[in-house]
Each structure stands twice: as structure tokens, then as C-alpha cells.
Amino acid sequence: MLKQRSSGILMHITSVPSPFGIGDFGPATYAFVDFLEKAGQNCWQILPLNHTTSSTGHSPYSCYSAFAGNPLLISPVLLRRAGLVPKEALAGWPRFPAERVDFQKVAAAKRSLLKMAFERFQASRRPAGYDTFCTEHRRWLEPFATYVALKRHFRGRCWSDWPAALRDRKPGALTAACTQFREAIERERFLQWVFYTQFLELKTYCHDRGIQLIGDLPIYVTYDSADVWSHPEVFKLTRSKRPRFIAGVPPDYFSKTGQLWGNPVYDWDYARATGFDWWMRRMRHNLLLFDLVRIDHFRGLVAYWEVPAGHKTAQGGRWVDAPADEFMSTLFRHLPAAAIFAEDLGYITADVREVVAQYHLPCMRVLHFALGGDPARNPHMPHNHIANAIVYTGTHDNNTTRGWFEKELTAPDRKRLAHYLGRRVTAKDVAWEMARVAMASVAKLAIIPMQDVLGLGATARMNHPAKTTGNWRWRMRDGQLSASLARRLRELTALHGRL
């Protein structure tokens, strides 16, 4: 999958500068792609694009659907260019913070704009491709659109608290609901069509400039989602369709009591009996959108941490085996060219390493994890890297490299880092020094978070694992991309044979 030395940038689309309070598929994102091209980068890694919710702090890893896109990423400028909103609708846009996403205010402003766009859409002739899109994506689009319409009708209540006939998707009740909420359902179809139209145009622009898109697939889905409502048999639920177990991880680097994610776990016996049908559709969907897909928490496909529902921490869970070999062989039988790689961080055991090796999956190496343990055995130490790997300075779950240096390293850690680098580094230059180490690695692909390219501190961190508020908000300020920054990054890339 990783055929030549290359490099790229990690930054979610929400972090791109925009006058609309959140990064979107509009002109500033195209300008960022231009920057990547000038900087000699050939990959752009983003976080999941799925439909986020306010109840989970708009985490891209906790969404209404494993298939539906996030309407907050729809570009108002592109809506205007398509004739779906008038020019004056953008003129009075509220002012938003330059370095943070205020999701509540952004959602309110975009809700009004998208309503206006839908009304214009209804009053005009259907654009070419709309009906084709709805037909091709029907299997996930219809349940999703119906779920959102019903959730709005029931004032945000979880689907398991809806009237039993709708909770259990009785045919008569669904038919009546589709009639009653026809317009609301059509609105959700429309928003998904706009989302995917804008995204695929951006993808084409990336490809035309030699930029590949790397996507991220969260292993779990949210309980209150269209997926669990429409496919409860895929998960371990009670007769009343409540989770019997929830997902998480035991105590680790990020949390002393482990992480209790709250997602329902999969019924792998059912998945195996159905040829992993739901999973195959999900994988195919993501591989159509992205050139390379990271499977987040890959170890959950080999063995997963299962916590009885109702527990307050993840400490009372247990490891349960998943049918990894059957899953992977089925995946490559259905999709022989599936370009995926494993997020193999945290508690990784021999069985996980064996599956990664058996299927020749690229793995991850993170420089922030290199200073701990035995330097002869720590896989994150640069001298232990392998070619079939993707090396990062840090990921979206880590602090920025400057924040890591300033806030997390102990005095012995800094001394060890200086010995390894051959010189002392300061907070000002540590991010670029670690980027140099990543670029020099034997790993075929090097990914640098945009915060590290900009040398930003801890306030630019994207996510604090196990922290439920204040995440996913960082935005790059307009004007931070410059020709000199592009030249510096290109020179570093060329020096290490990654152009």
C-alpha cells in the first residue's frame, strides 16, 4: 500500500480558516490544498467526516451515522455559487472566534442557511445526479433521513425512548412516519447530496494536484445513531434494545481508570453469520471516499474491551476475542485493493501484531511515545521503525509537539531527548526538529500535524482523550499559511526523499 516515500499533513477540515466559524469545503480549503502542493506534500489526513452531534461535543468519533456526512462542513460560498442561496444571505453572517469553533453558534447560523437552500431546491427543478445519488446510497440514506426526521419530531430523544412501534421499526409505523415527515426526510436527503457533491469536487481537486486523502474510520458507532436504530441485530443489545455492554479501553497512557466510551459493542457471531455484510458496506463506502483509510482502534477487530452497561469506569471490563482473521480475509476478498492501515497504539498484544503482519497492513509510529521504556524495544524509537509504517510527531489525541515539550516532558525526558537528537532543543524549535526526525525515518509515510508545522503550543491541541468538553475546536488563523512556510516544508521534504 505504501509504495514510495512520501509525506503529508494532519488537519481536520473544521480547522481550516473560514469566515463562517468553521472550516468547510469552500475556497479556503482549496487554498490549503494549494499550500500542500507548494510545500511538496502528497497526502492530507483528516478526521472522520460523519454527522456530529452536540450531545457528544461534536466529536467526529461519535456521530449520528457511520455513513452520513456532517452538514456543518457544507460551504456557504459553494451554495451561493450553485444558486441555492442569495448573495445577501452571506453578507450578514455573524462574527466568530478566529482560533476556536463555537459549534453551538455555527450550527444555529448554518441551520438557517441550509433551510433557505432546501427551500430553493424544492422550488426548482431537481439537479442532474440528485436522484442517482439517492438511489445509489439508499441503503444507508433512507434509514438515516428517517431517523433524523423522527429525532427532531421527538425533540432529540434517543430512538430507544420513541414509541415501541417506531423504536422497533414496525413496517406500518415506518410507512406512516415516512408519509407524515416526507418533507423533513427529503431535507436530509438533500443535505447529504450537497455534502457529498461538495466533498467529491474537493477530492477531485486534491487528485489533480497530486494530493491523496487519508480518512479515518472509528471502529465503533454511537448508540443513539441511525446505524443502531436500523440494524440493532449488529450489536449486543438487550430485548428492550439497550446496550448489554459498552466499549472502552483499560487504564493506559491517557487515563488511570481507562476510557469508557459508551458505544455498544458488536455481536461478532451475527456479523460472521451474515458474511460481515454491514461492515463490508461500511468499508466500501469509506474506500470510495478516501485513498487510504485508517482504522481507529484497530485492536478492537482482534480483541475488544467489553464493560457491562452501567459501570462508571472502564476498570471492570474484560477482553473478548473478535474474528479478526475471518473479517480481514472477507474484506480483501470483497475489496482486494482495500487501502487501509492500522491504528495500533495503546495496549497492543502479540495477536494484534500477528494480524497486522499477516495482512501486511501499515502500522503507526508516534514520536511522542519514543522516550519511554527500553530504547532497544520501543517501536516508536526512530531506529526501530520499519518501512511499512506511517510515522507521526503526534496524533490528534496527543498534545502539540511544543505543548508536549513544555507541559509533559520531565527533566530526565528532556535530557534523554537531547541525547538522542545530539543537541538541546527549545520550545521554539522542538516541533520542527521532531518533524525532521519523522521525515528522516525509514517509514514510507511521514505525517505532521499542522499545529507542529506552525509551531503552536498546548492551546492548539485538538483532543484530550477521556475529556468530554472543549475538544475539536482548534482553528488555524487566516494568514498563517505563507510562501516561506511552504518553501521551508518543501525543502525538508525534498532533503529526505519524500517529494
N, C-alpha and C positions, 0 to 999 in steps of 0.2 A: 504494500500500500504506500509506503514511503520510499519513493524511487530515487529521489535525489535530495541533496542538502538544500534546505530552504528555511525560511523564517517568516514570522508574521506577528500580528498584534492581537492581544486580547482586549476587547472593549465591547460592552453591550450597546445596542442601538439606542437605548434610553439615555446613554451618557453623551451622545453626540450633541454639540451645540445646536440650539434651535430657539427661535423667538416664541415658541408655543409651550414652553415649560418642560418639555421632554423631547429627547431625540426621537426622530421618526424617519420615514422613508423618503424624506424630502431633499431639497437641494444641499443642505449642509452635510448629509450623509454621502451624497455623490462627491462632494468636495473632499470628504475624508478618504474615500476610495482613491481619488486623485492623489492625495497625500501619500497613501500607501504605495501607489505606483512609483511616485517620485522618490520615495525612500527605499525602493528596491525590495519591498515586501511582496510576497506572493500568497499569503494567507491572512484571512481575517477571521478570528474566532469570536463568536458571540454566545450569549446565554440563551436559554430556551425562549422562543417567541410566543409561547402559549398565552391564552387569555387569563390574565392575573385577576386577583380579587382583593378588595380592601380588607376582608376578614383575615387574610394571611399577610398583610403588609405589602401586597403586590409583589410577593416573591415569585420569580419566574419558575421556581421549582414546586409551586403549589398553586394549581390552576383549575379552572372550570372544565378543562378538556385537554386531553393529550394530543388533540388534532387541531382544534380551533386556534386561530391567531388572535393576538391582542389588539383590539381596536384603538388603544391609546397610541399605537405606532403608526396609524394611518396619518399621512401627511395632509394638512390643510391646504398647502400650496398645490399639491398634485390634485386635490379635489377641485380646487378653483380652475386649474388648467383643463380638467376634464369637463368643466361646465356644471359641476354638481353643487357648487356654492358660489354666490356672487363675490366679487372682489371686496365689496364693503363689509362682508361678514368677517374678514380678517383684519380690517383696519382698527376695530375697537377691541382687539384681543387684550386680555388682562396682562399686567406685568408679573413676571415670575422670577424667583431667585435664579441667578446665573449658574450657581455651583451645586444646587440641590433640586431634586424633583419633589414638588409638592403634589403628591398623587391625588389627593382629595380635590384640590382646586383644578388640576389638569383634567381630571375625569369629568368634573362639572362643566368646564368650558367645552371640552370635546363632545360631551353628550349632546349639548345644544347644537353644535355644528353638524354632527353626524345625523341628528334628527332632520335638520334642514336638507342635508344631502339626500337622505332617503325620500323625503317628500318630493324633491325634484326628480329623483329616479322614478318614482311612481307616476309622476305626471308626464313622463317622456317615454319614447319607445325604448324597449329593452336593448341594451348594447349587445353587440355581437360577442358571443362567448359566455354570456351570463348563464343561459340555460344549460350549455355544455358543462360549465363548472358545477352547477347544482346537480347535474346527473352523475358526473364522474366522482363527486365527493359525497354522494347521497348517504352512504352507509354511516358516516360519522356526522354529516351536516344536519340531517333531519333530526336525529335524537338531540344533538346539541342545541339547535334552534328552538326546538320544543321545550327542552329543559330550561333555557334562559327565559323564554316567554312565561313559563309556569312559575319559575322562581320569582320573576318580577311581580306576577299576579299575587303570589303568596307572600309578598313583602320580604323577600330574602330568606324565608325559612328553608332549612335543609330539606332535601327531597324526601328523606325518611319520615318527616313530620307532615307531609302532604296527606290528603285523604287517601285511604288504603288503595282505592282503585287506580289512582294516578301513581301512587308510590310503587305499586306492583305492575304498572303498565298494562292494565287490562285493556284489551282491544277496543271495547266500546267507549271507555273513558278517554282513551287516547284520540279516537276519532272525533269525539265531541270537543275535546280540547283543541284539536287542530282546526276545527271549524270556528270555535269561539275566538281563538287567538291567531287567526290566519294572518292578520297584518303584522302582529308582533313577531311571528315566526319568519315572515318574509323579510322583515327588517334585519334579522340576524343572518339570514342567507346573504342579503345584500352586503352587510358589513364584512362578512368573510370573503365574498367575491372581491370587494375593494382591497381588503388586506392582501390577499394572495396575488391580485393583479399588480399592486404596487411592489410587493416583495420580489416577485419574479422578474419584474423590469429591473430592479436593483441588482438582482443576481446576474442577469444578462450583462449589465454594465460592468460588474466585477469581472466576469469572464472575459469580456472584451479587452480588459486591461491586465489580464494575467493574474487576477486575484481569485483564489479559491475560498469558498465559505466553509467554515468549520462550525457545525451546530452541536448542540448539547441535548441529550435525551435523559431526562430524570427517570430513574428506574421506577419510581412509584408515582401514583396519581392520588389526587385529593379525594377524600371520602365524599364530600359534597361536590360532586362533579357529574357531568353528563356521562362519563365513562362508567362509573359505579352504578348510577341510576339505570342506564340502559343495558349494562352487562354485569349484574350482580353475581352471576354464576362464576365469573372470572376471579372473584375474591373470596376470602374466608369470612363469611358473614353469618350471623345468627338467623333463625327463622323470621325474626322481625326485621332482618336486613341491617342490623347494627354490626360493627366490626367485632369479631371474636378476638382478634389480635391486631396489634398495631406495630408499625415498623420503627426502627431506630438503630442505634449502634451502642455498644457498651462504652464504658469510660475510655477516653482517648486523649489525644493531644489537645483537642478543643474544649473538652468538658470532663470534669472529675466524676460526674454522675452519669455520663453518657449523654446521648441525644435521643429524645423521644419525639419523633417526627409526627406521629399521629396518623400516618397513612395506613389504609388497610393493606394487609399482605395478600399475595396471590395464592390462589388454590392451584398449585402446580399439578396436582393429579388431574384436575379438569383441563388445564392447559395442554397437558400431554395427550389426553384422550381426544382432544379436538385438533391435534396437529399444530398447536400454538397459533391458532388462526388469528385471534385478536392481536397477539404480539407481531405476527408476520405483517398484518395490515399496518400496524403502527410503525414498524421498521421501514416498510416500503414507503410510507408517507414521508418519513424524515429523510430517507435517502434520495427522494425526488427533490427535496428542498435544498439539501446541503451536499457538498462534495465529499466531506468527511464528517462523521458523527462520533462524538464522544459519548460513551455510555456511562452516565454518572453512577457512582456506587456500584461498579461492575461486580464487586464481590457478592452482591445480592443475587446474582444469577447463578452463583455457585453454592453459597450458603448465606442465609439471612438471619438477622437478629429479630426474633419474634417476642413481643411483650404482651402479656394478657391485657385486654382492654380494661381501663380503669386504674392501672398503675400510674403513679405520679412521676416516676423517673424510669429510665431505661435499665436500671440495675437488675430488675427482676426478670429479665428476658433470657432467651436461650437461642443457641444456633440451630437452625433447621436446614437440612440439605435441599437444594434445588436441582432439577435435572439439567445441569449445565451442558453436558455432552450432547444430549438429545436436542436441546434448544439450539446449540450452535450448529450442529450438523443439519438441522431443519432449516435454519436461517441461510446457510450457504448453499443448500440445495434449492431453496426458493430464489435466493438472490446471490448468485455465485460471485458477483463483483462487489458485494457489500463492503463499503469502505468505512470501517468502524475502528475505534480504539478504546482501550480500557482505562477508566479512572481507577487505578489500582493503588489508592492511597489509604492510609489508616492501618487497620488491623488486617494484614494480608498474610494468609497461610499458604502452605505448600499446595493445597488443592487449587487455590486461585491461580497461583503461578503456573501450575501444570496446564490449566485450561488456556491461559494466555499464550503459553509456549506452544501448545498443541495446535492452536489455530493461527499462530504467527501474528498475533494482534500486537500492534504498537502499544507500549505502556507509557506511563508518565514518570518523569523525574522532576523534583521541585527543589531548587537550590536552598530555599529557606529551611529545608529539613536535613541539610547535609552536615550540620555541625554536631549532631547527636550520635551517640553510640560509637561503635568500633569503626574507624575510618577505612579499615580493610574490608568491611562487610556492608556498610551503609550504602544502599543502592543509589542514593541521591548525591553522594560524593562524585564530583565530575570524573575522577579517574576510574570510577566503577560503572559509568554509563555504558549503554550498548547502542548500536546503530539504530535498531528498530524501536526507537523511543522518541517521545516528544518532551523536550526539556523546557521548563518554565523557571523564571526567577521566583514567582509566586503565582497563585491562582486567585480567582475571585473570592475564595474563602480565607485567603491569607491577608495579613496586613500589607500595605505597600512596602517595597523594599526599604525605603527611607524610614517608614514607621516601624518596621521590624527592627532596624538597626538602632533607632532611637528609643523605642519603648520596650522591646522584648529581649534583646541580647544582654546577657550578663557580661561582666568584665572578662571572665575567662573565655566566654564565647567570642568576644571581640578580639581577644588576643589570639585565639585559635584561627579566626578568620584572617587576621593579619598575617599569621604564619603561612597559611595556605595560599594567600594571594601574593605573598612575597613583599608586601608593603602595607603600611597602615592606611586605612581609608577613613574618610569623614562622612558625616551625614549628607553633605552636599554632593559627594561623588560616588557614594556606595551603589546607587541604583545603576548607573552606567557601568561601573566596574563589574557588578553581577551580571548585567546584560552581556558584557564582553565574555565572561566565563560561559554563559549559556550559548553564545554564538560559537565559541571555540569547542564546545562539546562534540563528541563523536556522534551524538544523537542526530538523526537525519533532519528533524524539525525542531526549531527553537521558537518559542512563543514568549513575547514580552508584554506584560500588561501595559496599557497606555499610561497609567499613573507612573510607572517606572521610567518610561521614555521621557515624561515630563518632570521626573524627579520629585514627585509630590509626597507629602508626609501622611501621617495616620488619618488625618481628616478626610482624605480621599479614598479611604478603604471602602470597598463595595459591600462586603458582607461580614458579619460576625456570627459564625455558626452557633446555634443554640440560643441566640438572642433574637427575640421576636419583633422588636421595633427598631426603627431607624436605619434599616438596611436598604440596599438597592437604589440609593438616592444620588450618588455622586454623578456630577456632570462636568464635562470638560468645558472651560470657558471659551467663548468666541475669541479668536485671535491667538490662541495658544499653539496652533499649528503654523509653522513658519518654514520658509525655504531653507534656512540654515539648519533647522532641526531635521528636515528631510535629508539634507546632504550629510549631516553627521551620522544619521542612522544608515544611510546607504553605504557610506564608507566603512562602517563597522560590519555591515552585512557582506560587502564585497571582500573585505580582508579575510573573512572566514569562509569564503567559498560558498555563500548561500544565495547569491544573485540568481 
